[in-house]
């Protein structure tokens, strides 16, 4: 019983510690954890999509606010969607972003991440953590994370790659889909895209 209590307490305090991490510390910890696993896992290096998605699901997803991300991507149309539509679209958009992120990780080739100096006021609840990805033989890529402070801790709600927001980059596409078929049409379109990506991944793994 004492061992069980000690284990439970350890998990609890570890969770609290992570929830109270500063945003820059959170970004660096998650990034380095993921890259360390990739460096050691030959299956991931060989493009095992299933293992990459499992890695993203375990290490990355808990630190993102996908509801906020989806609301940003949909823009003003978000408020017009029903709660059910918001939930469905968030789930499909989450799957799309996970596959996009996972595909990026499979192309990892010993890049180095540099973490820029970070300062924040004690009362700030919305911050930008700047990083730079150094690539052998190529120009560095600016990779920045927008985070917000929630009751559960800091969560990422956007990723900016070379000055382009990953989330708002979808806005024009989403708005066009809504004009053509409403929110339900957008949900169906993103779901179809996810099925296509899943099928292509399955084909690649069979080769």
Backbone as a chain_set.jsonl record, in Angstrom:
{"seq": "XXXXXXXXXXXXXXXXXXXXXXXXXXXXXXXXXXXXXXXXXXXXXXXXXXXXXXXXXXXXXXXXXXXXXXXXXXXXXXXXXXXXXXXXXXXXXXXXXXXXXXXXXXXXXXXXXXXXXXXXXXXXXXXXXXXXXXXXXXXXXXXXXXXXXXXXXXXXXXXXXXXXXXXXXXXXXXXXXXXXXXXXXXXXXXXXXXXXXXXXXXXXXXX", "coords": {"N": [[0.823, -1.2, 0.0], [1.957, 1.223, 0.817], [3.913, 1.529, -1.138], [2.319, 1.802, -3.406], [1.003, 4.196, -2.783], [3.177, 5.922, -2.745], [4.001, 5.8, -5.434], [1.736, 6.812, -6.719], [1.711, 9.398, -5.66], [4.117, 10.356, -6.668], [3.623, 10.409, -9.429], [1.557, 12.262, -9.437], [2.805, 14.625, -8.448], [4.726, 14.962, -10.402], [3.13, 15.494, -12.599], [1.945, 17.899, -11.782], [4.235, 19.471, -11.652], [5.02, 19.586, -14.358], [2.785, 20.901, -15.38], [3.155, 23.395, -14.33], [5.338, 24.356, -15.592], [7.452, 26.783, -17.152], [6.678, 28.423, -20.26], [8.75, 28.412, -22.252], [10.456, 26.477, -21.252], [8.806, 24.25, -21.357], [8.425, 23.968, -24.172], [11.076, 23.415, -24.977], [11.642, 21.063, -23.506], [9.733, 19.168, -24.493], [10.392, 19.179, -27.23], [13.09, 18.271, -27.219], [12.778, 15.787, -25.999], [11.252, 14.415, -27.93], [12.968, 14.51, -30.191], [15.165, 13.094, -29.222], [14.131, 10.528, -28.948], [13.6, 9.964, -31.63], [16.194, 9.97, -32.676], [17.186, 7.62, -31.603], [15.517, 5.594, -32.445], [15.32, 3.334, -34.909], [13.256, 2.453, -36.537], [11.513, 4.64, -36.748], [13.238, 6.415, -38.014], [13.363, 5.163, -40.432], [10.961, 5.762, -41.5], [8.591, 4.763, -40.305], [5.419, 5.298, -40.047], [3.344, 4.69, -38.256], [4.616, 4.389, -35.741], [5.634, 6.931, -35.452], [3.314, 8.486, -35.247], [2.312, 7.442, -32.866], [4.29, 8.37, -31.161], [3.958, 11.158, -31.383], [1.364, 11.347, -30.4], [1.718, 10.606, -27.737], [3.761, 12.314, -26.683], [3.472, 14.92, -27.739], [0.78, 15.852, -28.295], [-0.625, 16.266, -25.747], [0.153, 18.811, -25.05], [-1.032, 20.714, -26.614], [-3.668, 22.971, -27.575], [-6.255, 22.079, -29.151], [-8.864, 22.853, -29.669], [-8.85, 25.664, -29.585], [-7.057, 26.07, -31.687], [-8.523, 25.094, -33.87], [-10.674, 26.854, -33.855], [-9.36, 29.241, -34.524], [-8.49, 28.599, -37.091], [-10.908, 28.333, -38.455], [-12.018, 30.816, -38.099], [-14.341, 33.565, -38.143], [-16.525, 31.984, -38.712], [-16.585, 30.008, -36.842], [-18.11, 30.684, -34.575], [-20.633, 30.417, -35.569], [-21.035, 27.777, -35.901], [-22.506, 24.737, -34.659], [-22.312, 23.285, -31.323], [-21.872, 20.505, -31.646], [-20.891, 20.373, -34.275], [-18.56, 21.871, -33.934], [-17.129, 20.19, -32.22], [-16.802, 17.897, -33.861], [-15.379, 18.965, -36.039], [-13.068, 19.856, -34.746], [-11.962, 17.414, -33.935], [-11.39, 16.203, -36.422], [-9.65, 18.088, -37.562], [-7.594, 18.012, -35.742], [-6.629, 15.406, -36.216], [-5.699, 15.795, -38.832], [-3.644, 17.704, -38.429], [-1.955, 16.235, -36.767], [-1.08, 14.216, -38.504], [0.223, 15.784, -40.374], [2.271, 16.891, -38.802], [3.536, 14.538, -38.036], [4.466, 13.543, -40.47], [6.367, 15.465, -40.997], [8.219, 14.901, -39.018], [9.191, 12.412, -39.837], [10.956, 13.108, -41.77], [13.127, 14.019, -40.504], [16.528, 14.762, -40.207], [18.916, 14.807, -38.444], [18.774, 17.514, -37.717], [19.385, 20.51, -35.833], [18.026, 22.151, -33.022], [17.761, 25.458, -32.029], [17.214, 27.441, -29.22], [15.752, 30.493, -28.727], [16.5, 33.488, -26.768], [14.3, 34.098, -24.027], [11.786, 36.049, -22.536], [9.34, 36.979, -20.141], [6.524, 38.609, -18.727], [5.264, 38.563, -15.345], [2.492, 38.462, -15.258], [1.661, 37.704, -17.73], [-0.259, 35.878, -20.111], [-0.25, 34.963, -22.635], [2.054, 34.055, -24.937], [5.046, 34.067, -27.038], [7.235, 31.65, -28.061], [10.362, 31.444, -29.353], [12.178, 29.606, -31.743], [14.851, 28.092, -33.649], [15.57, 26.14, -36.435], [18.327, 24.402, -37.367], [19.673, 23.348, -40.36], [21.667, 21.033, -42.051], [23.538, 22.252, -44.742], [21.519, 23.949, -45.581], [19.491, 26.962, -45.248], [18.764, 28.291, -41.975], [15.631, 27.597, -40.355], [13.019, 29.49, -39.128], [11.12, 28.73, -36.336], [8.394, 29.104, -34.497], [6.429, 29.153, -31.481], [3.17, 29.753, -30.408], [1.753, 30.229, -27.291], [-0.713, 29.747, -24.716], [-1.865, 30.461, -21.42], [-3.542, 28.196, -19.485], [-5.829, 26.822, -17.015], [-4.834, 24.308, -16.638], [-2.217, 24.557, -17.3], [0.46, 25.686, -19.534], [-0.344, 25.83, -22.998], [0.117, 25.036, -26.416], [-1.156, 26.903, -29.143], [-0.739, 27.633, -31.707], [1.568, 27.268, -34.418], [4.278, 28.797, -35.911], [5.847, 28.842, -38.899], [8.66, 29.903, -40.481], [7.602, 32.485, -40.498], [4.993, 32.041, -41.266], [1.792, 31.253, -40.208], [0.772, 28.139, -39.079], [-1.844, 27.429, -38.458], [-3.642, 29.595, -39.227], [-3.045, 29.528, -41.849], [-4.671, 27.68, -42.943], [-7.073, 28.97, -43.108], [-8.215, 30.357, -45.404], [-8.725, 28.192, -47.096], [-10.515, 26.701, -45.513], [-12.64, 28.548, -45.234], [-13.485, 28.725, -47.87], [-14.439, 26.137, -48.267], [-16.57, 26.172, -46.466], [-18.207, 28.101, -47.634], [-18.918, 26.708, -49.896], [-20.147, 24.303, -48.995], [-21.106, 24.596, -46.425], [-20.537, 24.195, -42.825], [-20.749, 21.478, -42.298], [-20.008, 20.445, -44.756], [-17.325, 21.211, -44.791], [-16.33, 19.678, -42.65], [-16.702, 17.109, -43.71], [-14.951, 17.287, -45.864], [-12.4, 17.603, -44.651], [-12.305, 15.213, -43.253], [-12.26, 13.407, -45.383], [-9.793, 14.049, -46.466], [-8.146, 13.194, -44.402], [-8.63, 10.425, -44.49], [-7.519, 9.851, -46.962], [-4.805, 10.502, -46.521], [-4.216, 8.593, -44.593], [-4.55, 6.244, -46.051], [-2.534, 6.547, -47.967], [-0.303, 6.447, -46.31], [-0.457, 3.855, -45.392], [0.01, 2.452, -47.76], [2.632, 3.225, -48.28], [3.994, 2.028, -46.172], [3.785, -0.616, -46.822], [5.462, -0.97, -48.921]], "CA": [[0.0, 0.0, 0.0], [2.846, 2.388, 0.869], [4.544, 1.671, -2.447], [1.297, 2.307, -4.319], [0.796, 5.599, -2.451], [4.368, 6.656, -3.176], [3.969, 5.873, -6.89], [0.659, 7.741, -7.066], [2.16, 10.743, -5.297], [5.171, 10.747, -7.602], [2.976, 10.752, -10.694], [0.798, 13.494, -9.223], [3.7, 15.771, -8.351], [5.364, 15.144, -11.708], [2.135, 16.142, -13.443], [1.836, 19.289, -11.333], [5.464, 20.162, -12.032], [4.952, 19.862, -15.786], [1.734, 21.884, -15.623], [3.634, 24.698, -13.894], [6.538, 24.705, -16.356], [7.452, 27.992, -17.965], [6.41, 28.033, -21.653], [9.969, 28.103, -22.996], [10.952, 25.198, -20.726], [7.905, 23.244, -21.907], [8.743, 23.761, -25.59], [12.383, 22.763, -25.09], [11.564, 19.689, -22.99], [8.998, 18.318, -25.429], [11.175, 19.07, -28.464], [14.263, 17.431, -27.015], [12.295, 14.419, -25.752], [10.854, 13.829, -29.218], [14.146, 14.334, -31.05], [16.0, 12.04, -28.641], [13.512, 9.249, -29.314], [13.808, 9.772, -33.07], [17.604, 9.639, -32.895], [17.471, 6.262, -31.147], [14.566, 4.621, -32.994], [15.598, 3.082, -36.323], [11.991, 2.317, -37.263], [11.054, 5.989, -37.057], [14.153, 6.965, -39.009], [13.049, 4.525, -41.709], [9.657, 6.207, -41.964], [7.47, 4.013, -39.735], [4.417, 6.314, -39.724], [2.575, 4.288, -37.083], [5.386, 4.684, -34.542], [5.745, 8.384, -35.336], [2.024, 8.97, -34.742], [2.265, 7.065, -31.449], [5.193, 9.284, -30.467], [3.294, 12.465, -31.343], [0.194, 11.21, -29.523], [2.162, 10.509, -26.343], [4.639, 13.39, -26.233], [3.176, 16.251, -28.272], [-0.63, 16.24, -28.222], [-1.105, 16.808, -24.467], [0.603, 20.187, -24.869], [-1.692, 21.565, -27.599], [-5.085, 23.28, -27.398], [-6.778, 21.898, -30.497], [-10.117, 23.609, -29.834], [-8.453, 27.033, -29.94], [-6.441, 26.001, -33.011], [-9.582, 24.925, -34.858], [-11.421, 28.114, -33.879], [-8.547, 30.193, -35.279], [-8.485, 28.198, -38.503], [-12.232, 28.572, -39.031], [-12.297, 32.251, -38.05], [-15.653, 34.016, -37.667], [-17.517, 30.926, -38.908], [-16.578, 29.131, -35.669], [-19.218, 31.04, -33.684], [-21.892, 30.024, -36.2], [-21.13, 26.312, -35.877], [-23.131, 24.167, -33.467], [-21.332, 22.584, -30.474], [-21.542, 19.211, -32.244], [-20.021, 20.635, -35.421], [-17.264, 22.301, -33.402], [-16.454, 18.994, -31.71], [-16.433, 17.044, -34.994], [-14.333, 19.622, -36.817], [-11.845, 19.841, -33.933], [-11.403, 16.055, -33.987], [-10.831, 15.961, -37.759], [-8.516, 18.985, -37.757], [-6.539, 17.447, -34.902], [-6.057, 14.272, -36.958], [-4.956, 16.35, -39.966], [-2.41, 18.314, -37.93], [-1.089, 15.157, -36.266], [-0.442, 13.566, -39.661], [1.151, 16.766, -40.947], [3.406, 16.949, -37.874], [4.213, 13.24, -38.078], [5.191, 13.483, -41.746], [7.551, 16.326, -40.861], [9.196, 14.207, -38.17], [9.819, 11.307, -40.566], [12.014, 13.654, -42.627], [14.174, 14.542, -39.63], [17.872, 14.294, -40.568], [19.936, 15.374, -37.557], [18.7, 18.955, -37.54], [19.577, 20.987, -34.468], [17.102, 23.215, -32.656], [18.329, 26.503, -31.173], [16.144, 28.115, -28.486], [16.076, 31.913, -28.602], [16.268, 34.051, -25.424], [12.874, 34.274, -23.758], [11.41, 36.807, -21.35], [7.899, 37.126, -20.018], [6.051, 39.26, -17.511], [4.626, 37.652, -14.39], [1.043, 38.38, -15.483], [1.365, 37.347, -19.129], [-0.957, 34.604, -20.334], [-0.141, 34.645, -24.06], [3.455, 34.333, -25.248], [5.638, 33.455, -28.223], [8.545, 31.038, -27.819], [11.034, 31.413, -30.657], [13.263, 28.646, -31.945], [15.404, 28.08, -35.007], [16.004, 24.801, -36.815], [19.527, 24.437, -38.205], [19.68, 22.217, -41.28], [22.93, 20.926, -42.787], [23.489, 22.617, -46.152], [20.375, 24.811, -45.892], [19.312, 28.093, -44.353], [17.976, 27.991, -40.78], [14.197, 27.838, -40.459], [12.432, 30.03, -37.91], [9.984, 27.923, -35.892], [7.929, 29.748, -33.276], [5.241, 28.556, -30.868], [2.284, 30.621, -29.632], [1.196, 29.484, -26.165], [-1.608, 30.446, -23.808], [-1.885, 29.851, -20.094], [-4.837, 27.692, -19.048], [-5.793, 26.306, -15.647], [-4.046, 23.073, -16.651], [-0.835, 24.854, -17.662], [0.654, 26.318, -20.843], [-0.687, 24.997, -24.141], [0.384, 25.616, -27.736], [-2.347, 27.041, -29.967], [-0.337, 27.878, -33.095], [2.98, 27.109, -34.75], [4.6, 29.7, -37.013], [7.018, 28.34, -39.621], [9.206, 30.912, -41.404], [6.694, 33.623, -40.544], [3.649, 31.649, -41.711], [1.033, 30.539, -39.185], [0.266, 26.84, -39.509], [-3.295, 27.384, -38.265], [-4.36, 30.547, -40.074], [-2.773, 29.161, -43.239], [-5.813, 26.881, -43.391], [-8.32, 29.737, -43.027], [-8.811, 30.58, -46.724], [-9.237, 26.902, -47.56], [-11.694, 26.367, -44.71], [-13.73, 29.459, -45.567], [-13.99, 28.332, -49.186], [-15.219, 24.916, -48.072], [-17.815, 26.551, -45.79], [-19.051, 28.766, -48.64], [-19.416, 25.715, -50.854], [-20.983, 23.248, -48.432], [-21.387, 24.797, -45.007], [-19.593, 23.584, -41.875], [-20.792, 20.024, -42.498], [-19.197, 20.174, -45.942], [-15.92, 21.331, -44.376], [-16.009, 18.495, -41.839], [-16.595, 15.978, -44.64], [-13.746, 17.485, -46.676], [-11.213, 17.313, -43.827], [-12.346, 13.773, -42.975], [-11.822, 12.737, -46.613], [-8.348, 14.282, -46.551], [-7.515, 12.307, -43.415], [-8.693, 9.048, -45.004], [-6.543, 9.767, -48.052], [-3.467, 10.474, -45.923], [-4.06, 7.303, -43.925], [-4.392, 5.229, -47.106], [-1.205, 6.716, -48.556], [0.672, 5.977, -45.339], [-0.522, 2.383, -45.391], [0.671, 1.989, -48.984], [4.072, 3.446, -48.138], [4.546, 1.062, -45.221], [3.786, -1.936, -47.446], [6.532, -1.037, -49.931]], "C": [[0.869, 1.267, 0.0], [3.51, 2.631, -0.478], [3.572, 2.261, -3.458], [1.06, 3.791, -4.082], [1.967, 6.445, -2.946], [4.383, 6.851, -4.686], [2.922, 6.884, -7.35], [1.079, 9.182, -6.789], [3.216, 11.249, -6.276], [4.585, 11.181, -8.939], [2.241, 12.076, -10.578], [1.723, 14.701, -9.216], [4.449, 16.024, -9.659], [4.418, 15.868, -12.648], [1.998, 17.608, -13.082], [3.058, 20.088, -11.772], [5.447, 20.527, -13.51], [3.925, 20.945, -16.081], [2.205, 23.294, -15.277], [4.913, 25.119, -14.624], [6.368, 26.044, -17.064], [7.292, 27.583, -19.43], [7.654, 27.68, -22.457], [10.563, 26.774, -22.553], [10.117, 24.051, -21.285], [8.259, 22.918, -23.35], [10.06, 23.014, -25.739], [12.331, 21.316, -24.61], [10.889, 18.754, -23.988], [9.795, 18.105, -26.706], [12.335, 18.107, -28.293], [13.875, 15.985, -26.722], [11.98, 13.71, -27.06], [12.067, 13.549, -30.088], [15.061, 13.227, -30.538], [15.452, 10.658, -29.001], [13.744, 8.949, -30.791], [15.246, 9.345, -33.356], [17.91, 8.176, -32.569], [16.607, 5.198, -31.818], [14.762, 4.46, -34.501], [14.322, 2.967, -37.151], [11.447, 3.682, -37.671], [11.932, 6.621, -38.125], [13.887, 6.394, -40.398], [11.631, 4.826, -42.192], [8.467, 5.409, -41.469], [6.43, 4.999, -39.213], [3.652, 5.978, -38.447], [3.311, 4.659, -35.795], [5.545, 6.192, -34.341], [4.46, 8.961, -34.755], [1.867, 8.63, -33.269], [3.133, 8.011, -30.615], [4.549, 10.657, -30.303], [2.128, 12.431, -30.361], [0.603, 11.239, -28.052], [2.884, 11.76, -25.86], [4.168, 14.796, -26.602], [1.746, 16.705, -27.987], [-1.076, 16.82, -26.887], [-0.758, 18.278, -24.253], [-0.028, 21.168, -25.858], [-3.158, 21.79, -27.232], [-5.746, 23.234, -28.777], [-8.101, 22.627, -30.719], [-9.815, 25.044, -30.251], [-7.854, 27.064, -31.349], [-7.509, 25.918, -34.106], [-10.404, 26.199, -34.984], [-10.668, 29.173, -34.677], [-8.578, 29.879, -36.774], [-9.816, 28.499, -39.181], [-12.604, 30.052, -39.012], [-13.703, 32.543, -37.553], [-16.735, 32.947, -37.815], [-17.62, 29.995, -37.703], [-17.79, 29.4, -34.774], [-20.568, 30.625, -34.253], [-22.1, 28.503, -36.167], [-21.798, 25.853, -34.587], [-22.051, 23.508, -32.61], [-20.919, 21.233, -31.052], [-20.608, 19.376, -33.436], [-18.63, 21.057, -34.967], [-16.457, 21.105, -32.911], [-15.965, 18.107, -32.85], [-15.285, 17.652, -35.784], [-13.014, 19.624, -36.056], [-11.169, 18.474, -34.0], [-10.736, 15.786, -35.332], [-9.598, 16.835, -38.012], [-7.326, 18.516, -36.933], [-5.841, 16.299, -35.628], [-5.209, 14.767, -38.121], [-3.629, 16.939, -39.512], [-1.432, 17.276, -37.404], [-0.368, 14.49, -37.426], [0.548, 14.504, -40.334], [2.428, 16.827, -40.116], [4.224, 15.66, -37.951], [5.022, 13.096, -39.357], [6.463, 14.334, -41.695], [8.632, 15.628, -40.045], [9.895, 13.07, -38.901], [10.939, 11.793, -41.474], [13.16, 14.244, -41.804], [15.531, 13.917, -39.982], [18.93, 15.034, -39.744], [19.945, 16.901, -37.522], [18.894, 19.312, -36.073], [18.623, 22.143, -34.206], [17.794, 24.181, -31.695], [17.165, 27.258, -30.532], [16.551, 29.56, -28.22], [15.811, 32.408, -27.181], [14.784, 34.38, -25.221], [12.666, 35.05, -22.467], [9.893, 36.95, -21.33], [7.56, 37.778, -18.691], [5.298, 38.282, -16.626], [3.139, 37.449, -14.674], [0.676, 37.945, -16.896], [0.722, 35.967, -19.236], [-0.917, 34.185, -21.798], [1.261, 35.034, -24.513], [3.887, 33.635, -26.536], [7.019, 32.936, -27.862], [9.207, 30.825, -29.176], [12.146, 30.364, -30.671], [13.736, 28.747, -33.385], [15.923, 26.672, -35.288], [17.183, 24.926, -37.773], [19.579, 23.166, -39.038], [21.002, 22.172, -42.036], [22.755, 21.277, -44.262], [22.334, 23.506, -46.545], [20.306, 25.967, -44.902], [18.499, 27.668, -43.123], [16.501, 28.329, -41.009], [13.685, 28.335, -39.111], [11.179, 29.23, -37.557], [9.549, 28.434, -34.515], [6.614, 29.137, -32.791], [4.459, 29.611, -30.094], [1.642, 29.778, -28.539], [0.29, 30.372, -25.331], [-1.628, 29.705, -22.479], [-3.315, 29.476, -19.724], [-4.72, 27.221, -17.598], [-4.905, 25.072, -15.541], [-2.576, 23.307, -16.99], [-0.756, 25.518, -19.023], [0.348, 25.328, -21.964], [-0.403, 25.751, -25.436], [-0.924, 25.735, -28.51], [-2.025, 27.437, -31.411], [1.159, 27.645, -33.227], [3.248, 27.956, -35.989], [5.916, 29.248, -37.645], [7.45, 29.369, -40.653], [8.226, 32.066, -41.598], [5.27, 33.299, -40.954], [2.972, 30.807, -40.633], [0.466, 29.25, -39.755], [-1.257, 26.815, -39.473], [-4.024, 28.314, -39.223], [-4.089, 30.304, -41.556], [-3.913, 28.33, -43.825], [-7.082, 27.725, -43.57], [-8.989, 29.946, -44.385], [-9.445, 29.303, -47.262], [-10.522, 26.53, -46.823], [-12.888, 27.245, -45.07], [-14.342, 29.134, -46.925], [-14.868, 27.09, -49.077], [-16.573, 25.234, -47.417], [-18.755, 27.248, -46.77], [-19.674, 27.763, -49.592], [-20.403, 24.721, -50.242], [-21.316, 23.398, -46.978], [-20.345, 24.112, -44.13], [-19.573, 22.068, -42.038], [-19.967, 19.617, -43.72], [-17.713, 20.252, -45.637], [-15.49, 20.107, -43.586], [-15.804, 17.281, -42.738], [-15.321, 16.071, -45.463], [-12.477, 17.144, -45.895], [-11.152, 15.821, -43.507], [-11.859, 12.979, -44.181], [-10.31, 12.875, -46.795], [-7.606, 13.354, -45.588], [-7.514, 10.854, -43.882], [-7.678, 8.838, -46.113], [-5.122, 9.679, -47.518], [-3.191, 9.138, -45.255], [-3.815, 6.193, -44.94], [-3.002, 5.319, -47.728], [-0.109, 6.232, -47.612], [0.72, 4.454, -45.313], [0.177, 1.8, -46.615], [2.181, 2.096, -48.87], [4.711, 2.413, -47.239], [4.635, -0.343, -45.823], [4.93, -2.104, -48.452], [7.832, -1.53, -49.324]], "O": [[0.581, 2.24, -0.698], [3.658, 3.772, -0.915], [3.944, 3.111, -4.266], [0.931, 4.565, -5.03], [1.781, 7.533, -3.492], [4.731, 7.926, -5.173], [3.17, 7.698, -8.24], [0.827, 10.075, -7.598], [3.211, 12.418, -6.662], [4.996, 12.19, -9.511], [2.285, 12.909, -11.484], [1.46, 15.691, -9.899], [4.768, 17.167, -9.985], [4.834, 16.746, -13.404], [1.94, 18.466, -13.963], [2.939, 21.233, -12.209], [5.815, 21.641, -13.881], [4.154, 21.808, -16.928], [1.724, 24.272, -15.849], [5.501, 26.146, -14.289], [5.277, 26.388, -17.517], [7.73, 26.497, -19.808], [7.625, 26.749, -23.261], [11.108, 26.029, -23.368], [10.655, 23.004, -21.644], [8.382, 21.75, -23.719], [10.157, 22.081, -26.536], [12.915, 20.435, -25.242], [11.408, 17.68, -24.292], [9.872, 16.985, -27.213], [12.543, 17.225, -29.127], [14.566, 15.059, -27.147], [12.38, 12.567, -27.279], [12.182, 12.466, -30.662], [15.665, 12.504, -31.329], [16.208, 9.74, -29.318], [14.05, 7.815, -31.159], [15.486, 8.463, -34.181], [18.786, 7.567, -33.184], [16.94, 4.015, -31.762], [14.409, 5.349, -35.275], [14.303, 3.337, -38.325], [10.98, 3.863, -38.795], [11.433, 7.283, -39.036], [14.146, 7.045, -41.411], [11.154, 4.232, -43.159], [7.432, 5.372, -42.135], [6.532, 5.481, -38.084], [3.346, 6.865, -37.65], [2.702, 5.182, -34.862], [5.586, 6.674, -33.209], [4.503, 9.821, -33.875], [1.346, 9.438, -32.499], [2.76, 8.4, -29.509], [4.588, 11.246, -29.224], [1.929, 13.367, -29.587], [-0.088, 11.83, -27.222], [2.645, 12.219, -24.743], [4.428, 15.753, -25.872], [1.527, 17.812, -27.496], [-1.841, 17.784, -26.877], [-1.318, 18.922, -23.365], [0.389, 22.324, -25.935], [-3.806, 20.917, -26.656], [-5.786, 24.241, -29.484], [-8.422, 22.983, -31.853], [-10.448, 25.578, -31.162], [-8.121, 27.99, -32.115], [-7.41, 26.586, -35.135], [-10.789, 26.586, -36.087], [-11.283, 29.927, -35.431], [-8.68, 30.778, -37.609], [-9.846, 28.878, -40.351], [-13.418, 30.495, -39.821], [-14.207, 31.865, -36.658], [-17.751, 32.995, -37.123], [-18.609, 29.279, -37.549], [-18.421, 28.467, -34.275], [-21.541, 30.495, -33.511], [-23.21, 28.015, -36.381], [-21.671, 26.501, -33.548], [-20.974, 23.199, -33.12], [-19.752, 20.851, -30.964], [-19.65, 18.618, -33.593], [-17.631, 20.644, -35.556], [-15.254, 21.014, -33.155], [-14.836, 17.617, -32.812], [-14.337, 16.96, -36.154], [-11.956, 19.417, -36.65], [-9.946, 18.387, -34.109], [-9.648, 15.212, -35.386], [-8.62, 16.378, -38.604], [-6.181, 18.611, -37.377], [-4.613, 16.228, -35.654], [-4.13, 14.234, -38.378], [-2.598, 16.702, -40.142], [-0.221, 17.416, -37.574], [0.831, 14.227, -37.34], [1.596, 14.067, -40.81], [3.532, 16.816, -40.66], [5.454, 15.694, -37.933], [6.141, 12.585, -39.331], [7.492, 13.975, -42.268], [9.82, 15.749, -40.344], [11.061, 12.784, -38.627], [11.778, 11.003, -41.906], [14.055, 14.891, -42.349], [15.661, 12.694, -40.046], [19.736, 15.792, -40.286], [20.993, 17.514, -37.322], [18.602, 18.512, -35.184], [18.433, 23.009, -35.06], [18.343, 23.767, -30.674], [16.234, 27.668, -31.226], [17.565, 29.821, -27.573], [14.997, 31.827, -26.464], [14.112, 34.873, -26.126], [13.28, 34.756, -21.441], [9.25, 37.031, -22.376], [8.209, 37.538, -17.672], [4.758, 37.287, -17.108], [2.585, 36.393, -14.368], [-0.506, 37.832, -17.219], [1.109, 35.024, -18.546], [-1.492, 33.16, -22.163], [1.62, 36.211, -24.478], [3.205, 32.75, -27.05], [7.875, 33.695, -27.408], [8.68, 30.117, -30.035], [12.938, 30.256, -29.735], [13.11, 29.397, -34.223], [16.632, 26.089, -34.468], [17.052, 25.488, -38.86], [19.537, 22.056, -38.508], [21.414, 23.18, -42.609], [21.929, 20.681, -44.954], [22.169, 23.801, -47.728], [20.966, 25.958, -43.863], [17.645, 26.787, -43.218], [16.175, 29.24, -41.769], [13.887, 27.689, -38.082], [10.283, 29.073, -38.387], [10.233, 28.229, -33.512], [5.799, 28.668, -33.585], [5.012, 30.288, -29.228], [1.054, 28.734, -28.82], [0.49, 31.584, -25.244], [-1.434, 28.491, -22.42], [-4.192, 30.337, -19.658], [-3.63, 27.225, -17.027], [-4.301, 24.815, -14.499], [-1.776, 22.37, -16.971], [-1.78, 25.874, -19.605], [0.72, 24.156, -21.9], [-0.652, 26.952, -25.536], [-1.717, 24.793, -28.54], [-2.927, 27.562, -32.24], [1.915, 27.805, -32.269], [2.54, 27.851, -36.99], [6.965, 29.27, -37.002], [6.707, 29.676, -41.585], [8.041, 32.56, -42.71], [4.422, 34.19, -40.988], [3.504, 29.785, -40.2], [-0.227, 29.255, -40.772], [-1.89, 26.243, -40.36], [-4.92, 27.883, -39.949], [-4.811, 30.809, -42.417], [-4.098, 28.28, -45.041], [-8.065, 27.239, -44.129], [-10.196, 29.74, -44.515], [-10.548, 29.322, -47.808], [-11.497, 26.098, -47.438], [-14.011, 26.756, -45.197], [-15.552, 29.248, -47.117], [-15.915, 27.004, -49.718], [-17.593, 24.641, -47.769], [-19.964, 27.016, -46.743], [-20.807, 27.935, -50.042], [-21.38, 24.338, -50.885], [-21.763, 22.444, -46.343], [-19.389, 23.522, -44.632], [-18.519, 21.442, -41.933], [-19.311, 18.575, -43.718], [-16.927, 19.46, -46.156], [-14.413, 19.558, -43.82], [-14.856, 16.517, -42.558], [-14.679, 15.056, -45.734], [-11.584, 16.475, -46.416], [-10.072, 15.232, -43.491], [-11.133, 11.996, -44.03], [-9.636, 11.938, -47.223], [-6.561, 12.8, -45.93], [-6.531, 10.137, -43.699], [-7.05, 7.783, -46.201], [-4.323, 8.877, -48.001], [-2.082, 8.609, -45.333], [-2.983, 5.313, -44.723], [-2.364, 4.298, -47.986], [0.896, 5.674, -48.055], [1.788, 3.849, -45.224], [0.855, 0.777, -46.52], [2.919, 1.206, -49.291], [5.829, 1.965, -47.492], [5.451, -1.159, -45.395], [5.316, -3.222, -48.791], [8.836, -1.648, -50.027]]}, "num_chains": 1, "name": "protein.A"}
